[in-house]
Amino acid sequence: MKPRISAWRGVSLIMRGALAFYTVTGIIYSESALAIIHFSFAAEWLPASRSTHG
């Protein structure tokens, strides 16, 4: 039983590390994606608003 418990602990530790890694990378990726979308919309809308308002 001891080897099985230690192996399960190792697997759970690896899964926790992978979960934390994917969570952090997912947060960073979503933040950067939102920033890119925001800047692309701003780049598209600012010249249009300037041209319409003259």
N, CA, C, O and CB atoms as a CASP TS submission, in Angstrom:
PFRMAT TS
TARGET T0000
AUTHOR 0000-0000-0000
METHOD Language model
MODEL 1
PARENT N/A
ATOM      1  N   MET     1       0.824  -1.217   0.000  1.00  0.00           N
ATOM      2  CA  MET     1       0.000   0.000   0.000  1.00  0.00           C
ATOM      3  C   MET     1       0.851   1.257   0.000  1.00  0.00           C
ATOM      4  O   MET     1       0.457   2.279  -0.561  1.00  0.00           O
ATOM      5  CB  MET     1      -0.928   0.012   1.207  1.00  0.00           C
ATOM      6  N   LYS     2       2.027   1.183   0.633  1.00  0.00           N
ATOM      7  CA  LYS     2       2.839   2.401   0.696  1.00  0.00           C
ATOM      8  C   LYS     2       3.299   2.873  -0.690  1.00  0.00           C
ATOM      9  O   LYS     2       3.167   4.061  -0.985  1.00  0.00           O
ATOM     10  CB  LYS     2       4.053   2.164   1.584  1.00  0.00           C
ATOM     11  N   PRO     3       3.831   1.998  -1.553  1.00  0.00           N
ATOM     12  CA  PRO     3       4.248   2.480  -2.884  1.00  0.00           C
ATOM     13  C   PRO     3       3.087   3.092  -3.659  1.00  0.00           C
ATOM     14  O   PRO     3       3.263   4.090  -4.358  1.00  0.00           O
ATOM     15  CB  PRO     3       4.855   1.334  -3.695  1.00  0.00           C
ATOM     16  N   ARG     4       1.901   2.495  -3.538  1.00  0.00           N
ATOM     17  CA  ARG     4       0.754   3.011  -4.272  1.00  0.00           C
ATOM     18  C   ARG     4       0.383   4.405  -3.756  1.00  0.00           C
ATOM     19  O   ARG     4       0.064   5.294  -4.546  1.00  0.00           O
ATOM     20  CB  ARG     4      -0.447   2.047  -4.149  1.00  0.00           C
ATOM     21  N   ILE     5       0.423   4.597  -2.437  1.00  0.00           N
ATOM     22  CA  ILE     5       0.089   5.907  -1.868  1.00  0.00           C
ATOM     23  C   ILE     5       1.125   6.944  -2.299  1.00  0.00           C
ATOM     24  O   ILE     5       0.767   8.064  -2.663  1.00  0.00           O
ATOM     25  CB  ILE     5       0.012   5.830  -0.318  1.00  0.00           C
ATOM     26  N   SER     6       2.412   6.575  -2.259  1.00  0.00           N
ATOM     27  CA  SER     6       3.448   7.532  -2.646  1.00  0.00           C
ATOM     28  C   SER     6       3.322   7.870  -4.126  1.00  0.00           C
ATOM     29  O   SER     6       3.499   9.024  -4.518  1.00  0.00           O
ATOM     30  CB  SER     6       4.854   6.970  -2.340  1.00  0.00           C
ATOM     31  N   ALA     7       3.014   6.860  -4.956  1.00  0.00           N
ATOM     32  CA  ALA     7       2.844   7.116  -6.387  1.00  0.00           C
ATOM     33  C   ALA     7       1.651   8.040  -6.603  1.00  0.00           C
ATOM     34  O   ALA     7       1.714   8.951  -7.430  1.00  0.00           O
ATOM     35  CB  ALA     7       2.653   5.788  -7.170  1.00  0.00           C
ATOM     36  N   TRP     8       0.560   7.814  -5.864  1.00  0.00           N
ATOM     37  CA  TRP     8      -0.622   8.664  -6.012  1.00  0.00           C
ATOM     38  C   TRP     8      -0.301  10.088  -5.568  1.00  0.00           C
ATOM     39  O   TRP     8      -0.777  11.051  -6.169  1.00  0.00           O
ATOM     40  CB  TRP     8      -1.810   8.099  -5.197  1.00  0.00           C
ATOM     41  N   ARG     9       0.505  10.221  -4.514  1.00  0.00           N
ATOM     42  CA  ARG     9       0.894  11.565  -4.079  1.00  0.00           C
ATOM     43  C   ARG     9       1.720  12.253  -5.155  1.00  0.00           C
ATOM     44  O   ARG     9       1.533  13.442  -5.411  1.00  0.00           O
ATOM     45  CB  ARG     9       1.686  11.503  -2.758  1.00  0.00           C
ATOM     46  N   GLY    10       2.633  11.518  -5.788  1.00  0.00           N
ATOM     47  CA  GLY    10       3.436  12.106  -6.857  1.00  0.00           C
ATOM     48  C   GLY    10       2.569  12.537  -8.026  1.00  0.00           C
ATOM     49  O   GLY    10       2.767  13.612  -8.592  1.00  0.00           O
ATOM     50  N   VAL    11       1.607  11.697  -8.388  1.00  0.00           N
ATOM     51  CA  VAL    11       0.718  12.041  -9.499  1.00  0.00           C
ATOM     52  C   VAL    11      -0.126  13.251  -9.135  1.00  0.00           C
ATOM     53  O   VAL    11      -0.307  14.152  -9.955  1.00  0.00           O
ATOM     54  CB  VAL    11      -0.187  10.846  -9.869  1.00  0.00           C
ATOM     55  N   SER    12      -0.646  13.279  -7.908  1.00  0.00           N
ATOM     56  CA  SER    12      -1.474  14.414  -7.499  1.00  0.00           C
ATOM     57  C   SER    12      -0.639  15.691  -7.459  1.00  0.00           C
ATOM     58  O   SER    12      -1.125  16.766  -7.812  1.00  0.00           O
ATOM     59  CB  SER    12      -2.117  14.150  -6.120  1.00  0.00           C
ATOM     60  N   LEU    13       0.623  15.572  -7.026  1.00  0.00           N
ATOM     61  CA  LEU    13       1.498  16.745  -6.998  1.00  0.00           C
ATOM     62  C   LEU    13       1.746  17.247  -8.415  1.00  0.00           C
ATOM     63  O   LEU    13       1.710  18.452  -8.664  1.00  0.00           O
ATOM     64  CB  LEU    13       2.836  16.414  -6.303  1.00  0.00           C
ATOM     65  N   ILE    14       1.999  16.321  -9.348  1.00  0.00           N
ATOM     66  CA  ILE    14       2.215  16.715 -10.744  1.00  0.00           C
ATOM     67  C   ILE    14       0.950  17.358 -11.303  1.00  0.00           C
ATOM     68  O   ILE    14       1.023  18.355 -12.021  1.00  0.00           O
ATOM     69  CB  ILE    14       2.626  15.492 -11.606  1.00  0.00           C
ATOM     70  N   MET    15      -0.210  16.789 -10.977  1.00  0.00           N
ATOM     71  CA  MET    15      -1.469  17.343 -11.471  1.00  0.00           C
ATOM     72  C   MET    15      -1.708  18.730 -10.893  1.00  0.00           C
ATOM     73  O   MET    15      -2.180  19.625 -11.595  1.00  0.00           O
ATOM     74  CB  MET    15      -2.641  16.415 -11.122  1.00  0.00           C
ATOM     75  N   ARG    16      -1.382  18.914  -9.612  1.00  0.00           N
ATOM     76  CA  ARG    16      -1.533  20.245  -9.007  1.00  0.00           C
ATOM     77  C   ARG    16      -0.613  21.249  -9.684  1.00  0.00           C
ATOM     78  O   ARG    16      -1.023  22.371  -9.980  1.00  0.00           O
ATOM     79  CB  ARG    16      -1.237  20.194  -7.495  1.00  0.00           C
ATOM     80  N   GLY    17       0.631  20.847  -9.930  1.00  0.00           N
ATOM     81  CA  GLY    17       1.572  21.742 -10.598  1.00  0.00           C
ATOM     82  C   GLY    17       1.110  22.085 -12.003  1.00  0.00           C
ATOM     83  O   GLY    17       1.202  23.236 -12.430  1.00  0.00           O
ATOM     84  N   ALA    18       0.608  21.074 -12.731  1.00  0.00           N
ATOM     85  CA  ALA    18       0.120  21.330 -14.087  1.00  0.00           C
ATOM     86  C   ALA    18      -1.101  22.239 -14.041  1.00  0.00           C
ATOM     87  O   ALA    18      -1.235  23.138 -14.872  1.00  0.00           O
ATOM     88  CB  ALA    18      -0.223  20.005 -14.804  1.00  0.00           C
ATOM     89  N   LEU    19      -1.992  22.015 -13.078  1.00  0.00           N
ATOM     90  CA  LEU    19      -3.194  22.839 -12.965  1.00  0.00           C
ATOM     91  C   LEU    19      -2.824  24.279 -12.654  1.00  0.00           C
ATOM     92  O   LEU    19      -3.372  25.206 -13.250  1.00  0.00           O
ATOM     93  CB  LEU    19      -4.130  22.286 -11.882  1.00  0.00           C
ATOM     94  N   ALA    20      -1.888  24.473 -11.713  1.00  0.00           N
ATOM     95  CA  ALA    20      -1.450  25.832 -11.380  1.00  0.00           C
ATOM     96  C   ALA    20      -0.776  26.481 -12.585  1.00  0.00           C
ATOM     97  O   ALA    20      -0.995  27.661 -12.861  1.00  0.00           O
ATOM     98  CB  ALA    20      -0.486  25.815 -10.171  1.00  0.00           C
ATOM     99  N   PHE    21       0.042  25.711 -13.301  1.00  0.00           N
ATOM    100  CA  PHE    21       0.742  26.246 -14.479  1.00  0.00           C
ATOM    101  C   PHE    21      -0.257  26.674 -15.543  1.00  0.00           C
ATOM    102  O   PHE    21      -0.149  27.769 -16.094  1.00  0.00           O
ATOM    103  CB  PHE    21       1.718  25.200 -15.059  1.00  0.00           C
ATOM    104  N   TYR    22      -1.233  25.810 -15.835  1.00  0.00           N
ATOM    105  CA  TYR    22      -2.234  26.149 -16.850  1.00  0.00           C
ATOM    106  C   TYR    22      -3.100  27.315 -16.396  1.00  0.00           C
ATOM    107  O   TYR    22      -3.516  28.126 -17.223  1.00  0.00           O
ATOM    108  CB  TYR    22      -3.113  24.935 -17.163  1.00  0.00           C
ATOM    109  N   THR    23      -3.384  27.417 -15.094  1.00  0.00           N
ATOM    110  CA  THR    23      -4.189  28.538 -14.595  1.00  0.00           C
ATOM    111  C   THR    23      -3.444  29.849 -14.783  1.00  0.00           C
ATOM    112  O   THR    23      -4.014  30.826 -15.269  1.00  0.00           O
ATOM    113  CB  THR    23      -4.545  28.337 -13.108  1.00  0.00           C
ATOM    114  N   VAL    24      -2.157  29.875 -14.396  1.00  0.00           N
ATOM    115  CA  VAL    24      -1.370  31.109 -14.527  1.00  0.00           C
ATOM    116  C   VAL    24      -1.211  31.486 -15.994  1.00  0.00           C
ATOM    117  O   VAL    24      -1.395  32.646 -16.362  1.00  0.00           O
ATOM    118  CB  VAL    24       0.018  30.946 -13.867  1.00  0.00           C
ATOM    119  N   THR    25      -0.870  30.510 -16.832  1.00  0.00           N
ATOM    120  CA  THR    25      -0.695  30.811 -18.254  1.00  0.00           C
ATOM    121  C   THR    25      -2.017  31.220 -18.886  1.00  0.00           C
ATOM    122  O   THR    25      -2.042  32.068 -19.778  1.00  0.00           O
ATOM    123  CB  THR    25      -0.108  29.602 -18.993  1.00  0.00           C
ATOM    124  N   GLY    26      -3.117  30.624 -18.433  1.00  0.00           N
ATOM    125  CA  GLY    26      -4.422  30.999 -18.960  1.00  0.00           C
ATOM    126  C   GLY    26      -4.788  32.421 -18.589  1.00  0.00           C
ATOM    127  O   GLY    26      -5.331  33.155 -19.414  1.00  0.00           O
ATOM    128  N   ILE    27      -4.496  32.825 -17.346  1.00  0.00           N
ATOM    129  CA  ILE    27      -4.773  34.201 -16.918  1.00  0.00           C
ATOM    130  C   ILE    27      -3.925  35.170 -17.728  1.00  0.00           C
ATOM    131  O   ILE    27      -4.432  36.182 -18.211  1.00  0.00           O
ATOM    132  CB  ILE    27      -4.499  34.377 -15.401  1.00  0.00           C
ATOM    133  N   ILE    28      -2.630  34.869 -17.881  1.00  0.00           N
ATOM    134  CA  ILE    28      -1.744  35.758 -18.642  1.00  0.00           C
ATOM    135  C   ILE    28      -2.209  35.832 -20.093  1.00  0.00           C
ATOM    136  O   ILE    28      -2.228  36.911 -20.685  1.00  0.00           O
ATOM    137  CB  ILE    28      -0.270  35.269 -18.567  1.00  0.00           C
ATOM    138  N   TYR    29      -2.589  34.674 -20.677  1.00  0.00           N
ATOM    139  CA  TYR    29      -3.005  34.654 -22.078  1.00  0.00           C
ATOM    140  C   TYR    29      -4.296  35.439 -22.263  1.00  0.00           C
ATOM    141  O   TYR    29      -4.427  36.188 -23.231  1.00  0.00           O
ATOM    142  CB  TYR    29      -3.186  33.210 -22.568  1.00  0.00           C
ATOM    143  N   SER    30      -5.258  35.279 -21.344  1.00  0.00           N
ATOM    144  CA  SER    30      -6.528  35.997 -21.474  1.00  0.00           C
ATOM    145  C   SER    30      -6.315  37.494 -21.299  1.00  0.00           C
ATOM    146  O   SER    30      -6.926  38.294 -22.007  1.00  0.00           O
ATOM    147  CB  SER    30      -7.551  35.481 -20.446  1.00  0.00           C
ATOM    148  N   GLU    31      -5.447  37.881 -20.353  1.00  0.00           N
ATOM    149  CA  GLU    31      -5.173  39.305 -20.151  1.00  0.00           C
ATOM    150  C   GLU    31      -4.523  39.901 -21.393  1.00  0.00           C
ATOM    151  O   GLU    31      -4.911  40.983 -21.833  1.00  0.00           O
ATOM    152  CB  GLU    31      -4.268  39.516 -18.921  1.00  0.00           C
ATOM    153  N   SER    32      -3.540  39.211 -21.962  1.00  0.00           N
ATOM    154  CA  SER    32      -2.864  39.731 -23.153  1.00  0.00           C
ATOM    155  C   SER    32      -3.822  39.759 -24.334  1.00  0.00           C
ATOM    156  O   SER    32      -3.776  40.684 -25.145  1.00  0.00           O
ATOM    157  CB  SER    32      -1.623  38.882 -23.492  1.00  0.00           C
ATOM    158  N   ALA    33      -4.697  38.745 -24.444  1.00  0.00           N
ATOM    159  CA  ALA    33      -5.663  38.722 -25.544  1.00  0.00           C
ATOM    160  C   ALA    33      -6.629  39.894 -25.411  1.00  0.00           C
ATOM    161  O   ALA    33      -6.954  40.545 -26.404  1.00  0.00           O
ATOM    162  CB  ALA    33      -6.439  37.381 -25.569  1.00  0.00           C
ATOM    163  N   LEU    34      -7.093  40.169 -24.187  1.00  0.00           N
ATOM    164  CA  LEU    34      -7.994  41.306 -23.987  1.00  0.00           C
ATOM    165  C   LEU    34      -7.291  42.612 -24.313  1.00  0.00           C
ATOM    166  O   LEU    34      -7.894  43.509 -24.902  1.00  0.00           O
ATOM    167  CB  LEU    34      -8.517  41.334 -22.544  1.00  0.00           C
ATOM    168  N   ALA    35      -6.014  42.731 -23.936  1.00  0.00           N
ATOM    169  CA  ALA    35      -5.263  43.955 -24.235  1.00  0.00           C
ATOM    170  C   ALA    35      -5.099  44.120 -25.738  1.00  0.00           C
ATOM    171  O   ALA    35      -5.245  45.225 -26.260  1.00  0.00           O
ATOM    172  CB  ALA    35      -3.880  43.932 -23.547  1.00  0.00           C
ATOM    173  N   ILE    36      -4.797  43.025 -26.442  1.00  0.00           N
ATOM    174  CA  ILE    36      -4.636  43.100 -27.900  1.00  0.00           C
ATOM    175  C   ILE    36      -5.959  43.492 -28.550  1.00  0.00           C
ATOM    176  O   ILE    36      -5.981  44.325 -29.456  1.00  0.00           O
ATOM    177  CB  ILE    36      -4.134  41.746 -28.470  1.00  0.00           C
ATOM    178  N   ILE    37      -7.064  42.897 -28.094  1.00  0.00           N
ATOM    179  CA  ILE    37      -8.380  43.238 -28.650  1.00  0.00           C
ATOM    180  C   ILE    37      -8.698  44.698 -28.363  1.00  0.00           C
ATOM    181  O   ILE    37      -9.195  45.409 -29.236  1.00  0.00           O
ATOM    182  CB  ILE    37      -9.485  42.319 -28.065  1.00  0.00           C
ATOM    183  N   HIS    38      -8.414  45.152 -27.140  1.00  0.00           N
ATOM    184  CA  HIS    38      -8.690  46.540 -26.769  1.00  0.00           C
ATOM    185  C   HIS    38      -7.890  47.502 -27.637  1.00  0.00           C
ATOM    186  O   HIS    38      -8.428  48.488 -28.142  1.00  0.00           O
ATOM    187  CB  HIS    38      -8.370  46.775 -25.287  1.00  0.00           C
ATOM    188  N   PHE    39      -6.595  47.211 -27.809  1.00  0.00           N
ATOM    189  CA  PHE    39      -5.748  48.106 -28.609  1.00  0.00           C
ATOM    190  C   PHE    39      -6.148  48.073 -30.083  1.00  0.00           C
ATOM    191  O   PHE    39      -6.087  49.096 -30.765  1.00  0.00           O
ATOM    192  CB  PHE    39      -4.267  47.719 -28.458  1.00  0.00           C
ATOM    193  N   SER    40      -6.556  46.903 -30.576  1.00  0.00           N
ATOM    194  CA  SER    40      -6.969  46.826 -31.984  1.00  0.00           C
ATOM    195  C   SER    40      -8.248  47.621 -32.195  1.00  0.00           C
ATOM    196  O   SER    40      -8.380  48.321 -33.199  1.00  0.00           O
ATOM    197  CB  SER    40      -7.176  45.353 -32.421  1.00  0.00           C
ATOM    198  N   PHE    41      -9.192  47.525 -31.264  1.00  0.00           N
ATOM    199  CA  PHE    41     -10.419  48.312 -31.378  1.00  0.00           C
ATOM    200  C   PHE    41     -10.110  49.802 -31.273  1.00  0.00           C
ATOM    201  O   PHE    41     -10.672  50.608 -32.014  1.00  0.00           O
ATOM    202  CB  PHE    41     -11.430  47.899 -30.292  1.00  0.00           C
ATOM    203  N   ALA    42      -9.218  50.167 -30.354  1.00  0.00           N
ATOM    204  CA  ALA    42      -8.855  51.581 -30.207  1.00  0.00           C
ATOM    205  C   ALA    42      -8.178  52.082 -31.480  1.00  0.00           C
ATOM    206  O   ALA    42      -8.449  53.197 -31.928  1.00  0.00           O
ATOM    207  CB  ALA    42      -7.925  51.786 -28.983  1.00  0.00           C
ATOM    208  N   ALA    43      -7.300  51.270 -32.065  1.00  0.00           N
ATOM    209  CA  ALA    43      -6.610  51.682 -33.289  1.00  0.00           C
ATOM    210  C   ALA    43      -7.604  51.829 -34.438  1.00  0.00           C
ATOM    211  O   ALA    43      -7.418  52.677 -35.310  1.00  0.00           O
ATOM    212  CB  ALA    43      -5.510  50.665 -33.661  1.00  0.00           C
ATOM    213  N   GLU    44      -8.654  51.014 -34.447  1.00  0.00           N
ATOM    214  CA  GLU    44      -9.647  51.122 -35.513  1.00  0.00           C
ATOM    215  C   GLU    44     -10.594  52.291 -35.283  1.00  0.00           C
ATOM    216  O   GLU    44     -10.982  52.966 -36.237  1.00  0.00           O
ATOM    217  CB  GLU    44     -10.440  49.830 -35.625  1.00  0.00           C
ATOM    218  N   TRP    45     -10.973  52.540 -34.028  1.00  0.00           N
ATOM    219  CA  TRP    45     -12.016  53.527 -33.758  1.00  0.00           C
ATOM    220  C   TRP    45     -11.481  54.947 -33.634  1.00  0.00           C
ATOM    221  O   TRP    45     -12.197  55.899 -33.945  1.00  0.00           O
ATOM    222  CB  TRP    45     -12.746  53.159 -32.500  1.00  0.00           C
ATOM    223  N   LEU    46     -10.227  55.114 -33.183  1.00  0.00           N
ATOM    224  CA  LEU    46      -9.726  56.482 -32.997  1.00  0.00           C
ATOM    225  C   LEU    46      -9.612  57.252 -34.309  1.00  0.00           C
ATOM    226  O   LEU    46     -10.084  58.388 -34.357  1.00  0.00           O
ATOM    227  CB  LEU    46      -8.374  56.446 -32.315  1.00  0.00           C
ATOM    228  N   PRO    47      -9.019  56.716 -35.379  1.00  0.00           N
ATOM    229  CA  PRO    47      -8.972  57.472 -36.647  1.00  0.00           C
ATOM    230  C   PRO    47     -10.374  57.749 -37.187  1.00  0.00           C
ATOM    231  O   PRO    47     -10.604  58.809 -37.768  1.00  0.00           O
ATOM    232  CB  PRO    47      -8.156  56.701 -37.700  1.00  0.00           C
ATOM    233  N   ALA    48     -11.311  56.823 -37.009  1.00  0.00           N
ATOM    234  CA  ALA    48     -12.672  57.020 -37.504  1.00  0.00           C
ATOM    235  C   ALA    48     -13.347  58.162 -36.746  1.00  0.00           C
ATOM    236  O   ALA    48     -14.004  59.005 -37.356  1.00  0.00           O
ATOM    237  CB  ALA    48     -13.497  55.718 -37.367  1.00  0.00           C
ATOM    238  N   SER    49     -13.190  58.196 -35.419  1.00  0.00           N
ATOM    239  CA  SER    49     -13.814  59.263 -34.636  1.00  0.00           C
ATOM    240  C   SER    49     -13.164  60.611 -34.962  1.00  0.00           C
ATOM    241  O   SER    49     -13.842  61.637 -35.013  1.00  0.00           O
ATOM    242  CB  SER    49     -13.701  58.963 -33.121  1.00  0.00           C
ATOM    243  N   ARG    50     -11.845  60.599 -35.182  1.00  0.00           N
ATOM    244  CA  ARG    50     -11.165  61.852 -35.538  1.00  0.00           C
ATOM    245  C   ARG    50     -11.638  62.350 -36.904  1.00  0.00           C
ATOM    246  O   ARG    50     -11.853  63.549 -37.076  1.00  0.00           O
ATOM    247  CB  ARG    50      -9.629  61.655 -35.543  1.00  0.00           C
ATOM    248  N   SER    51     -11.802  61.456 -37.872  1.00  0.00           N
ATOM    249  CA  SER    51     -12.206  61.874 -39.217  1.00  0.00           C
ATOM    250  C   SER    51     -13.650  62.367 -39.206  1.00  0.00           C
ATOM    251  O   SER    51     -13.979  63.310 -39.925  1.00  0.00           O
ATOM    252  CB  SER    51     -12.043  60.709 -40.222  1.00  0.00           C
ATOM    253  N   THR    52     -14.517  61.751 -38.408  1.00  0.00           N
ATOM    254  CA  THR    52     -15.915  62.172 -38.395  1.00  0.00           C
ATOM    255  C   THR    52     -16.059  63.499 -37.662  1.00  0.00           C
ATOM    256  O   THR    52     -16.848  64.354 -38.064  1.00  0.00           O
ATOM    257  CB  THR    52     -16.801  61.098 -37.738  1.00  0.00           C
ATOM    258  N   HIS    53     -15.290  63.671 -36.580  1.00  0.00           N
ATOM    259  CA  HIS    53     -15.398  64.927 -35.829  1.00  0.00           C
ATOM    260  C   HIS    53     -14.561  66.031 -36.456  1.00  0.00           C
ATOM    261  O   HIS    53     -14.702  67.197 -36.088  1.00  0.00           O
ATOM    262  CB  HIS    53     -14.968  64.717 -34.383  1.00  0.00           C
ATOM    263  N   GLY    54     -13.693  65.680 -37.400  1.00  0.00           N
ATOM    264  CA  GLY    54     -12.981  66.647 -38.191  1.00  0.00           C
ATOM    265  C   GLY    54     -11.948  67.444 -37.495  1.00  0.00           C
ATOM    266  O   GLY    54     -11.300  68.289 -38.112  1.00  0.00           O
TER
END
